[in-house]
């Protein structure tokens, strides 16, 4: 499940693809987002931005270790 063509304030681009957080990502969100089930993150290389669905202004960044890899993994 994805949001496509979304604006990302970290990338400063309007064509970003977002996906719902997965696995351990849910455990490292900021305190105010704990317990939510509607958090989405930007999938672009080098980005860590996430936000609650429909509330971009409440977005934040995941810890450094959850930064997207610089290059897309081979499939
Ligand atoms: Zn981004």
PDB file of the backbone (N, CA, C, O) and the ligand in Angstrom, with CONECT records:
HET     ZN  A 101       1
ATOM      1  N   UNK A   1       0.857  -1.193   0.000  1.00  0.00           N
ATOM      2  CA  UNK A   1       0.000   0.000   0.000  1.00  0.00           C
ATOM      3  C   UNK A   1       0.887   1.236   0.000  1.00  0.00           C
ATOM      4  O   UNK A   1       1.793   1.367   0.823  1.00  0.00           O
ATOM      5  N   UNK A   2       0.614   2.134  -0.931  1.00  0.00           N
ATOM      6  CA  UNK A   2       1.465   3.314  -1.078  1.00  0.00           C
ATOM      7  C   UNK A   2       0.657   4.585  -1.308  1.00  0.00           C
ATOM      8  O   UNK A   2      -0.464   4.564  -1.816  1.00  0.00           O
ATOM      9  N   UNK A   3       1.268   5.675  -0.915  1.00  0.00           N
ATOM     10  CA  UNK A   3       0.834   6.984  -1.421  1.00  0.00           C
ATOM     11  C   UNK A   3       1.857   7.364  -2.463  1.00  0.00           C
ATOM     12  O   UNK A   3       3.056   7.241  -2.216  1.00  0.00           O
ATOM     13  N   UNK A   4       1.431   7.812  -3.594  1.00  0.00           N
ATOM     14  CA  UNK A   4       2.384   8.254  -4.614  1.00  0.00           C
ATOM     15  C   UNK A   4       2.190   9.728  -4.918  1.00  0.00           C
ATOM     16  O   UNK A   4       1.141  10.312  -4.644  1.00  0.00           O
ATOM     17  N   UNK A   5       3.212  10.299  -5.482  1.00  0.00           N
ATOM     18  CA  UNK A   5       3.172  11.712  -5.881  1.00  0.00           C
ATOM     19  C   UNK A   5       2.826  12.618  -4.711  1.00  0.00           C
ATOM     20  O   UNK A   5       2.004  13.527  -4.828  1.00  0.00           O
ATOM     21  N   UNK A   6       3.467  12.352  -3.587  1.00  0.00           N
ATOM     22  CA  UNK A   6       3.255  13.181  -2.409  1.00  0.00           C
ATOM     23  C   UNK A   6       4.417  14.125  -2.223  1.00  0.00           C
ATOM     24  O   UNK A   6       5.537  13.856  -2.657  1.00  0.00           O
ATOM     25  N   UNK A   7       4.132  15.244  -1.565  1.00  0.00           N
ATOM     26  CA  UNK A   7       5.206  16.178  -1.246  1.00  0.00           C
ATOM     27  C   UNK A   7       5.956  15.701  -0.009  1.00  0.00           C
ATOM     28  O   UNK A   7       5.349  15.285   0.977  1.00  0.00           O
ATOM     29  N   UNK A   8       7.282  15.766  -0.074  1.00  0.00           N
ATOM     30  CA  UNK A   8       8.100  15.456   1.101  1.00  0.00           C
ATOM     31  C   UNK A   8       8.895  16.694   1.473  1.00  0.00           C
ATOM     32  O   UNK A   8       9.684  17.189   0.669  1.00  0.00           O
ATOM     33  N   UNK A   9       8.697  17.197   2.680  1.00  0.00           N
ATOM     34  CA  UNK A   9       9.390  18.427   3.096  1.00  0.00           C
ATOM     35  C   UNK A   9      10.884  18.233   3.314  1.00  0.00           C
ATOM     36  O   UNK A   9      11.626  19.215   3.354  1.00  0.00           O
ATOM     37  N   UNK A  10      11.338  17.011   3.454  1.00  0.00           N
ATOM     38  CA  UNK A  10      12.775  16.767   3.565  1.00  0.00           C
ATOM     39  C   UNK A  10      13.402  16.735   2.177  1.00  0.00           C
ATOM     40  O   UNK A  10      14.447  17.347   1.953  1.00  0.00           O
ATOM     41  N   UNK A  11      12.779  16.034   1.257  1.00  0.00           N
ATOM     42  CA  UNK A  11      13.272  15.992  -0.135  1.00  0.00           C
ATOM     43  C   UNK A  11      12.971  17.302  -0.859  1.00  0.00           C
ATOM     44  O   UNK A  11      13.649  17.661  -1.821  1.00  0.00           O
ATOM     45  N   UNK A  12      11.944  18.014  -0.384  1.00  0.00           N
ATOM     46  CA  UNK A  12      11.460  19.208  -1.074  1.00  0.00           C
ATOM     47  C   UNK A  12      11.061  18.907  -2.513  1.00  0.00           C
ATOM     48  O   UNK A  12      11.341  19.676  -3.432  1.00  0.00           O
ATOM     49  N   UNK A  13      10.407  17.778  -2.678  1.00  0.00           N
ATOM     50  CA  UNK A  13       9.935  17.380  -4.007  1.00  0.00           C
ATOM     51  C   UNK A  13       8.471  16.946  -3.896  1.00  0.00           C
ATOM     52  O   UNK A  13       8.015  16.502  -2.842  1.00  0.00           O
ATOM     53  N   UNK A  14       7.765  17.083  -4.985  1.00  0.00           N
ATOM     54  CA  UNK A  14       6.337  16.770  -5.004  1.00  0.00           C
ATOM     55  C   UNK A  14       6.013  15.400  -5.565  1.00  0.00           C
ATOM     56  O   UNK A  14       4.843  15.030  -5.660  1.00  0.00           O
ATOM     57  N   UNK A  15       7.009  14.660  -5.928  1.00  0.00           N
ATOM     58  CA  UNK A  15       6.745  13.386  -6.618  1.00  0.00           C
ATOM     59  C   UNK A  15       7.190  12.185  -5.806  1.00  0.00           C
ATOM     60  O   UNK A  15       7.507  11.134  -6.362  1.00  0.00           O
ATOM     61  N   UNK A  16       7.214  12.341  -4.492  1.00  0.00           N
ATOM     62  CA  UNK A  16       7.727  11.257  -3.655  1.00  0.00           C
ATOM     63  C   UNK A  16       6.686  10.151  -3.468  1.00  0.00           C
ATOM     64  O   UNK A  16       5.478  10.373  -3.549  1.00  0.00           O
ATOM     65  N   UNK A  17       7.206   8.968  -3.219  1.00  0.00           N
ATOM     66  CA  UNK A  17       6.360   7.812  -2.944  1.00  0.00           C
ATOM     67  C   UNK A  17       6.486   7.496  -1.459  1.00  0.00           C
ATOM     68  O   UNK A  17       7.596   7.414  -0.935  1.00  0.00           O
ATOM     69  N   UNK A  18       5.367   7.320  -0.786  1.00  0.00           N
ATOM     70  CA  UNK A  18       5.358   6.998   0.639  1.00  0.00           C
ATOM     71  C   UNK A  18       4.804   5.595   0.843  1.00  0.00           C
ATOM     72  O   UNK A  18       3.944   5.126   0.097  1.00  0.00           O
ATOM     73  N   UNK A  19       5.317   4.948   1.867  1.00  0.00           N
ATOM     74  CA  UNK A  19       4.733   3.659   2.264  1.00  0.00           C
ATOM     75  C   UNK A  19       4.506   3.684   3.762  1.00  0.00           C
ATOM     76  O   UNK A  19       5.104   4.486   4.481  1.00  0.00           O
ATOM     77  N   UNK A  20       3.637   2.800   4.227  1.00  0.00           N
ATOM     78  CA  UNK A  20       3.382   2.702   5.654  1.00  0.00           C
ATOM     79  C   UNK A  20       4.631   2.201   6.368  1.00  0.00           C
ATOM     80  O   UNK A  20       5.417   1.443   5.800  1.00  0.00           O
ATOM     81  N   UNK A  21       4.806   2.621   7.594  1.00  0.00           N
ATOM     82  CA  UNK A  21       5.945   2.115   8.358  1.00  0.00           C
ATOM     83  C   UNK A  21       5.835   0.601   8.488  1.00  0.00           C
ATOM     84  O   UNK A  21       4.751   0.022   8.401  1.00  0.00           O
ATOM     85  N   UNK A  22       6.988  -0.017   8.699  1.00  0.00           N
ATOM     86  CA  UNK A  22       7.037  -1.475   8.829  1.00  0.00           C
ATOM     87  C   UNK A  22       7.882  -1.860  10.029  1.00  0.00           C
ATOM     88  O   UNK A  22       8.799  -1.134  10.414  1.00  0.00           O
ATOM     89  N   UNK A  23       7.568  -3.005  10.615  1.00  0.00           N
ATOM     90  CA  UNK A  23       8.408  -3.638  11.623  1.00  0.00           C
ATOM     91  C   UNK A  23       8.930  -2.696  12.696  1.00  0.00           C
ATOM     92  O   UNK A  23       8.160  -2.024  13.382  1.00  0.00           O
ATOM     93  N   UNK A  24      10.245  -2.659  12.829  1.00  0.00           N
ATOM     94  CA  UNK A  24      10.874  -1.884  13.910  1.00  0.00           C
ATOM     95  C   UNK A  24      10.676  -0.387  13.771  1.00  0.00           C
ATOM     96  O   UNK A  24      10.836   0.360  14.737  1.00  0.00           O
ATOM     97  N   UNK A  25      10.329   0.049  12.574  1.00  0.00           N
ATOM     98  CA  UNK A  25      10.110   1.494  12.393  1.00  0.00           C
ATOM     99  C   UNK A  25       9.036   2.013  13.345  1.00  0.00           C
ATOM    100  O   UNK A  25       9.116   3.142  13.831  1.00  0.00           O
ATOM    101  N   UNK A  26       8.034   1.180  13.604  1.00  0.00           N
ATOM    102  CA  UNK A  26       6.950   1.601  14.508  1.00  0.00           C
ATOM    103  C   UNK A  26       7.456   1.868  15.922  1.00  0.00           C
ATOM    104  O   UNK A  26       6.844   2.632  16.669  1.00  0.00           O
ATOM    105  N   UNK A  27       8.561   1.245  16.288  1.00  0.00           N
ATOM    106  CA  UNK A  27       9.036   1.348  17.670  1.00  0.00           C
ATOM    107  C   UNK A  27       9.968   2.530  17.886  1.00  0.00           C
ATOM    108  O   UNK A  27      10.353   2.814  19.021  1.00  0.00           O
ATOM    109  N   UNK A  28      10.330   3.212  16.833  1.00  0.00           N
ATOM    110  CA  UNK A  28      11.310   4.292  16.980  1.00  0.00           C
ATOM    111  C   UNK A  28      10.733   5.662  16.639  1.00  0.00           C
ATOM    112  O   UNK A  28      11.472   6.642  16.545  1.00  0.00           O
ATOM    113  N   UNK A  29       9.412   5.733  16.453  1.00  0.00           N
ATOM    114  CA  UNK A  29       8.814   7.032  16.154  1.00  0.00           C
ATOM    115  C   UNK A  29       8.851   7.917  17.398  1.00  0.00           C
ATOM    116  O   UNK A  29       9.064   7.430  18.508  1.00  0.00           O
ATOM    117  N   UNK A  30       8.643   9.208  17.207  1.00  0.00           N
ATOM    118  CA  UNK A  30       8.681  10.126  18.336  1.00  0.00           C
ATOM    119  C   UNK A  30       7.523   9.839  19.291  1.00  0.00           C
ATOM    120  O   UNK A  30       6.494   9.276  18.917  1.00  0.00           O
ATOM    121  N   UNK A  31       7.740  10.254  20.541  1.00  0.00           N
ATOM    122  CA  UNK A  31       6.783   9.945  21.607  1.00  0.00           C
ATOM    123  C   UNK A  31       5.343  10.293  21.233  1.00  0.00           C
ATOM    124  O   UNK A  31       4.426   9.517  21.500  1.00  0.00           O
ATOM    125  N   UNK A  32       5.150  11.438  20.625  1.00  0.00           N
ATOM    126  CA  UNK A  32       3.778  11.861  20.328  1.00  0.00           C
ATOM    127  C   UNK A  32       3.090  10.996  19.272  1.00  0.00           C
ATOM    128  O   UNK A  32       1.872  11.058  19.105  1.00  0.00           O
ATOM    129  N   UNK A  33       3.874  10.198  18.568  1.00  0.00           N
ATOM    130  CA  UNK A  33       3.303   9.336  17.530  1.00  0.00           C
ATOM    131  C   UNK A  33       3.130   7.891  17.982  1.00  0.00           C
ATOM    132  O   UNK A  33       2.627   7.057  17.230  1.00  0.00           O
ATOM    133  N   UNK A  34       3.546   7.598  19.207  1.00  0.00           N
ATOM    134  CA  UNK A  34       3.447   6.216  19.693  1.00  0.00           C
ATOM    135  C   UNK A  34       1.983   5.785  19.737  1.00  0.00           C
ATOM    136  O   UNK A  34       1.106   6.550  20.138  1.00  0.00           O
ATOM    137  N   UNK A  35       1.740   4.547  19.318  1.00  0.00           N
ATOM    138  CA  UNK A  35       0.386   4.030  19.360  1.00  0.00           C
ATOM    139  C   UNK A  35      -0.426   4.326  18.115  1.00  0.00           C
ATOM    140  O   UNK A  35      -1.526   3.801  17.946  1.00  0.00           O
ATOM    141  N   UNK A  36       0.107   5.158  17.250  1.00  0.00           N
ATOM    142  CA  UNK A  36      -0.621   5.444  16.014  1.00  0.00           C
ATOM    143  C   UNK A  36      -0.430   4.288  15.035  1.00  0.00           C
ATOM    144  O   UNK A  36       0.548   3.546  15.126  1.00  0.00           O
ATOM    145  N   UNK A  37      -1.349   4.144  14.117  1.00  0.00           N
ATOM    146  CA  UNK A  37      -1.237   3.076  13.119  1.00  0.00           C
ATOM    147  C   UNK A  37      -1.316   3.648  11.711  1.00  0.00           C
ATOM    148  O   UNK A  37      -1.471   2.909  10.740  1.00  0.00           O
ATOM    149  N   UNK A  38      -1.207   4.968  11.608  1.00  0.00           N
ATOM    150  CA  UNK A  38      -1.373   5.601  10.288  1.00  0.00           C
ATOM    151  C   UNK A  38      -0.148   6.444   9.924  1.00  0.00           C
ATOM    152  O   UNK A  38      -0.279   7.554   9.409  1.00  0.00           O
ATOM    153  N   UNK A  39       1.034   5.905  10.195  1.00  0.00           N
ATOM    154  CA  UNK A  39       2.254   6.649   9.887  1.00  0.00           C
ATOM    155  C   UNK A  39       2.857   6.160   8.580  1.00  0.00           C
ATOM    156  O   UNK A  39       2.929   4.960   8.314  1.00  0.00           O
ATOM    157  N   UNK A  40       3.284   7.118   7.779  1.00  0.00           N
ATOM    158  CA  UNK A  40       3.814   6.827   6.447  1.00  0.00           C
ATOM    159  C   UNK A  40       5.173   7.470   6.288  1.00  0.00           C
ATOM    160  O   UNK A  40       5.435   8.538   6.840  1.00  0.00           O
ATOM    161  N   UNK A  41       6.038   6.814   5.531  1.00  0.00           N
ATOM    162  CA  UNK A  41       7.372   7.399   5.337  1.00  0.00           C
ATOM    163  C   UNK A  41       7.697   7.558   3.857  1.00  0.00           C
ATOM    164  O   UNK A  41       7.169   6.856   2.995  1.00  0.00           O
ATOM    165  N   UNK A  42       8.573   8.496   3.608  1.00  0.00           N
ATOM    166  CA  UNK A  42       9.083   8.726   2.264  1.00  0.00           C
ATOM    167  C   UNK A  42      10.040   7.584   1.917  1.00  0.00           C
ATOM    168  O   UNK A  42      10.834   7.162   2.758  1.00  0.00           O
ATOM    169  N   UNK A  43       9.965   7.086   0.684  1.00  0.00           N
ATOM    170  CA  UNK A  43      10.813   5.957   0.285  1.00  0.00           C
ATOM    171  C   UNK A  43      12.031   6.387  -0.521  1.00  0.00           C
ATOM    172  O   UNK A  43      12.760   5.540  -1.037  1.00  0.00           O
ATOM    173  N   UNK A  44      12.258   7.678  -0.634  1.00  0.00           N
ATOM    174  CA  UNK A  44      13.377   8.128  -1.457  1.00  0.00           C
ATOM    175  C   UNK A  44      14.725   7.872  -0.799  1.00  0.00           C
ATOM    176  O   UNK A  44      14.850   7.858   0.425  1.00  0.00           O
ATOM    177  N   UNK A  45      15.719   7.671  -1.637  1.00  0.00           N
ATOM    178  CA  UNK A  45      17.073   7.418  -1.148  1.00  0.00           C
ATOM    179  C   UNK A  45      17.541   8.548  -0.240  1.00  0.00           C
ATOM    180  O   UNK A  45      17.394   9.728  -0.556  1.00  0.00           O
ATOM    181  N   UNK A  46      18.106   8.155   0.889  1.00  0.00           N
ATOM    182  CA  UNK A  46      18.675   9.137   1.800  1.00  0.00           C
ATOM    183  C   UNK A  46      17.677   9.849   2.694  1.00  0.00           C
ATOM    184  O   UNK A  46      18.064  10.726   3.467  1.00  0.00           O
ATOM    185  N   UNK A  47      16.413   9.496   2.609  1.00  0.00           N
ATOM    186  CA  UNK A  47      15.375  10.227   3.358  1.00  0.00           C
ATOM    187  C   UNK A  47      14.914   9.452   4.589  1.00  0.00           C
ATOM    188  O   UNK A  47      14.938   8.222   4.613  1.00  0.00           O
ATOM    189  N   UNK A  48      14.488  10.208   5.623  1.00  0.00           N
ATOM    190  CA  UNK A  48      13.999   9.590   6.865  1.00  0.00           C
ATOM    191  C   UNK A  48      12.658  10.170   7.279  1.00  0.00           C
ATOM    192  O   UNK A  48      12.166   9.874   8.368  1.00  0.00           O
ATOM    193  N   UNK A  49      12.070  10.976   6.438  1.00  0.00           N
ATOM    194  CA  UNK A  49      10.844  11.673   6.832  1.00  0.00           C
ATOM    195  C   UNK A  49       9.652  10.726   6.947  1.00  0.00           C
ATOM    196  O   UNK A  49       9.455   9.848   6.108  1.00  0.00           O
ATOM    197  N   UNK A  50       8.853  10.924   8.013  1.00  0.00           N
ATOM    198  CA  UNK A  50       7.582  10.207   8.109  1.00  0.00           C
ATOM    199  C   UNK A  50       6.538  11.169   8.633  1.00  0.00           C
ATOM    200  O   UNK A  50       6.865  12.223   9.179  1.00  0.00           O
ATOM    201  N   UNK A  51       5.276  10.800   8.465  1.00  0.00           N
ATOM    202  CA  UNK A  51       4.182  11.672   8.912  1.00  0.00           C
ATOM    203  C   UNK A  51       2.925  10.852   9.137  1.00  0.00           C
ATOM    204  O   UNK A  51       2.752   9.787   8.545  1.00  0.00           O
ATOM    205  N   UNK A  52       2.030  11.366  10.016  1.00  0.00           N
ATOM    206  CA  UNK A  52       0.711  10.746  10.120  1.00  0.00           C
ATOM    207  C   UNK A  52      -0.040  10.998   8.809  1.00  0.00           C
ATOM    208  O   UNK A  52       0.159  12.030   8.169  1.00  0.00           O
ATOM    209  N   UNK A  53      -0.883  10.076   8.419  1.00  0.00           N
ATOM    210  CA  UNK A  53      -1.663  10.263   7.197  1.00  0.00           C
ATOM    211  C   UNK A  53      -2.411  11.584   7.283  1.00  0.00           C
ATOM    212  O   UNK A  53      -3.018  11.887   8.310  1.00  0.00           O
ATOM    213  N   UNK A  54      -2.377  12.348   6.250  1.00  0.00           N
ATOM    214  CA  UNK A  54      -3.125  13.609   6.135  1.00  0.00           C
ATOM    215  C   UNK A  54      -2.677  14.686   7.102  1.00  0.00           C
ATOM    216  O   UNK A  54      -3.402  15.659   7.310  1.00  0.00           O
ATOM    217  N   UNK A  55      -1.512  14.544   7.695  1.00  0.00           N
ATOM    218  CA  UNK A  55      -1.055  15.611   8.591  1.00  0.00           C
ATOM    219  C   UNK A  55       0.448  15.824   8.438  1.00  0.00           C
ATOM    220  O   UNK A  55       1.236  15.508   9.329  1.00  0.00           O
ATOM    221  N   UNK A  56       0.810  16.358   7.309  1.00  0.00           N
ATOM    222  CA  UNK A  56       2.219  16.549   6.997  1.00  0.00           C
ATOM    223  C   UNK A  56       2.945  17.433   8.016  1.00  0.00           C
ATOM    224  O   UNK A  56       4.118  17.213   8.315  1.00  0.00           O
ATOM    225  N   UNK A  57       2.246  18.420   8.536  1.00  0.00           N
ATOM    226  CA  UNK A  57       2.890  19.338   9.484  1.00  0.00           C
ATOM    227  C   UNK A  57       3.305  18.651  10.773  1.00  0.00           C
ATOM    228  O   UNK A  57       4.177  19.144  11.489  1.00  0.00           O
ATOM    229  N   UNK A  58       2.694  17.530  11.070  1.00  0.00           N
ATOM    230  CA  UNK A  58       3.051  16.795  12.272  1.00  0.00           C
ATOM    231  C   UNK A  58       4.141  15.754  11.981  1.00  0.00           C
ATOM    232  O   UNK A  58       4.417  14.892  12.815  1.00  0.00           O
ATOM    233  N   UNK A  59       4.742  15.835  10.826  1.00  0.00           N
ATOM    234  CA  UNK A  59       5.759  14.863  10.454  1.00  0.00           C
ATOM    235  C   UNK A  59       7.036  15.000  11.264  1.00  0.00           C
ATOM    236  O   UNK A  59       7.248  16.001  11.948  1.00  0.00           O
ATOM    237  N   UNK A  60       7.884  13.983  11.180  1.00  0.00           N
ATOM    238  CA  UNK A  60       9.155  13.970  11.904  1.00  0.00           C
ATOM    239  C   UNK A  60      10.121  13.083  11.116  1.00  0.00           C
ATOM    240  O   UNK A  60       9.809  12.617  10.020  1.00  0.00           O
ATOM    241  N   UNK A  61      11.289  12.864  11.698  1.00  0.00           N
ATOM    242  CA  UNK A  61      12.258  12.001  11.011  1.00  0.00           C
ATOM    243  C   UNK A  61      12.596  10.793  11.861  1.00  0.00           C
ATOM    244  O   UNK A  61      12.733  10.882  13.081  1.00  0.00           O
ATOM    245  N   UNK A  62      12.728   9.657  11.186  1.00  0.00           N
ATOM    246  CA  UNK A  62      13.154   8.440  11.863  1.00  0.00           C
ATOM    247  C   UNK A  62      14.628   8.578  12.224  1.00  0.00           C
ATOM    248  O   UNK A  62      15.332   9.409  11.649  1.00  0.00           O
ATOM    249  N   UNK A  63      15.105   7.764  13.179  1.00  0.00           N
ATOM    250  CA  UNK A  63      16.531   7.796  13.533  1.00  0.00           C
ATOM    251  C   UNK A  63      17.413   7.497  12.317  1.00  0.00           C
ATOM    252  O   UNK A  63      16.986   6.895  11.332  1.00  0.00           O
ATOM    253  N   UNK A  64      18.639   7.940  12.437  1.00  0.00           N
ATOM    254  CA  UNK A  64      19.613   7.802  11.351  1.00  0.00           C
ATOM    255  C   UNK A  64      19.685   6.394  10.765  1.00  0.00           C
ATOM    256  O   UNK A  64      19.814   6.233   9.551  1.00  0.00           O
ATOM    257  N   UNK A  65      19.602   5.377  11.621  1.00  0.00           N
ATOM    258  CA  UNK A  65      19.758   4.008  11.121  1.00  0.00           C
ATOM    259  C   UNK A  65      18.608   3.576  10.211  1.00  0.00           C
ATOM    260  O   UNK A  65      18.697   2.548   9.539  1.00  0.00           O
ATOM    261  N   UNK A  66      17.523   4.365  10.190  1.00  0.00           N
ATOM    262  CA  UNK A  66      16.388   4.023   9.337  1.00  0.00           C
ATOM    263  C   UNK A  66      16.362   4.854   8.059  1.00  0.00           C
ATOM    264  O   UNK A  66      15.381   4.853   7.316  1.00  0.00           O
ATOM    265  N   UNK A  67      17.449   5.553   7.827  1.00  0.00           N
ATOM    266  CA  UNK A  67      17.568   6.302   6.588  1.00  0.00           C
ATOM    267  C   UNK A  67      17.510   5.326   5.409  1.00  0.00           C
ATOM    268  O   UNK A  67      18.090   4.242   5.471  1.00  0.00           O
ATOM    269  N   UNK A  68      16.819   5.705   4.350  1.00  0.00           N
ATOM    270  CA  UNK A  68      16.772   4.841   3.167  1.00  0.00           C
ATOM    271  C   UNK A  68      18.167   4.723   2.565  1.00  0.00           C
ATOM    272  O   UNK A  68      18.922   5.695   2.564  1.00  0.00           O
ATOM    273  N   UNK A  69      18.515   3.555   2.055  1.00  0.00           N
ATOM    274  CA  UNK A  69      19.822   3.390   1.405  1.00  0.00           C
ATOM    275  C   UNK A  69      19.980   4.367   0.255  1.00  0.00           C
ATOM    276  O   UNK A  69      19.002   4.778  -0.369  1.00  0.00           O
ATOM    277  N   UNK A  70      21.204   4.728  -0.013  1.00  0.00           N
ATOM    278  CA  UNK A  70      21.453   5.712  -1.066  1.00  0.00           C
ATOM    279  C   UNK A  70      21.111   5.163  -2.435  1.00  0.00           C
ATOM    280  O   UNK A  70      20.714   5.911  -3.328  1.00  0.00           O
ATOM    281  N   UNK A  71      21.263   3.866  -2.603  1.00  0.00           N
ATOM    282  CA  UNK A  71      20.953   3.262  -3.892  1.00  0.00           C
ATOM    283  C   UNK A  71      19.864   2.220  -3.716  1.00  0.00           C
ATOM    284  O   UNK A  71      19.792   1.552  -2.685  1.00  0.00           O
ATOM    285  N   UNK A  72      19.034   2.086  -4.710  1.00  0.00           N
ATOM    286  CA  UNK A  72      17.988   1.071  -4.655  1.00  0.00           C
ATOM    287  C   UNK A  72      18.632  -0.307  -4.652  1.00  0.00           C
ATOM    288  O   UNK A  72      19.527  -0.560  -5.458  1.00  0.00           O
ATOM    289  N   UNK A  73      18.207  -1.202  -3.774  1.00  0.00           N
ATOM    290  CA  UNK A  73      18.758  -2.562  -3.814  1.00  0.00           C
ATOM    291  C   UNK A  73      18.357  -3.269  -5.106  1.00  0.00           C
ATOM    292  O   UNK A  73      17.273  -3.033  -5.641  1.00  0.00           O
ATOM    293  N   UNK A  74      19.208  -4.106  -5.584  1.00  0.00           N
ATOM    294  CA  UNK A  74      18.907  -4.875  -6.799  1.00  0.00           C
ATOM    295  C   UNK A  74      17.791  -5.858  -6.499  1.00  0.00           C
ATOM    296  O   UNK A  74      17.732  -6.417  -5.404  1.00  0.00           O
ATOM    297  N   UNK A  75      16.923  -6.070  -7.445  1.00  0.00           N
ATOM    298  CA  UNK A  75      15.807  -6.995  -7.224  1.00  0.00           C
ATOM    299  C   UNK A  75      15.895  -8.191  -8.152  1.00  0.00           C
ATOM    300  O   UNK A  75      15.037  -9.073  -8.105  1.00  0.00           O
TER     301      UNK A  75
HETATM  302 ZN    ZN A 101      11.712  12.379   1.390  1.00  0.00          ZN
END
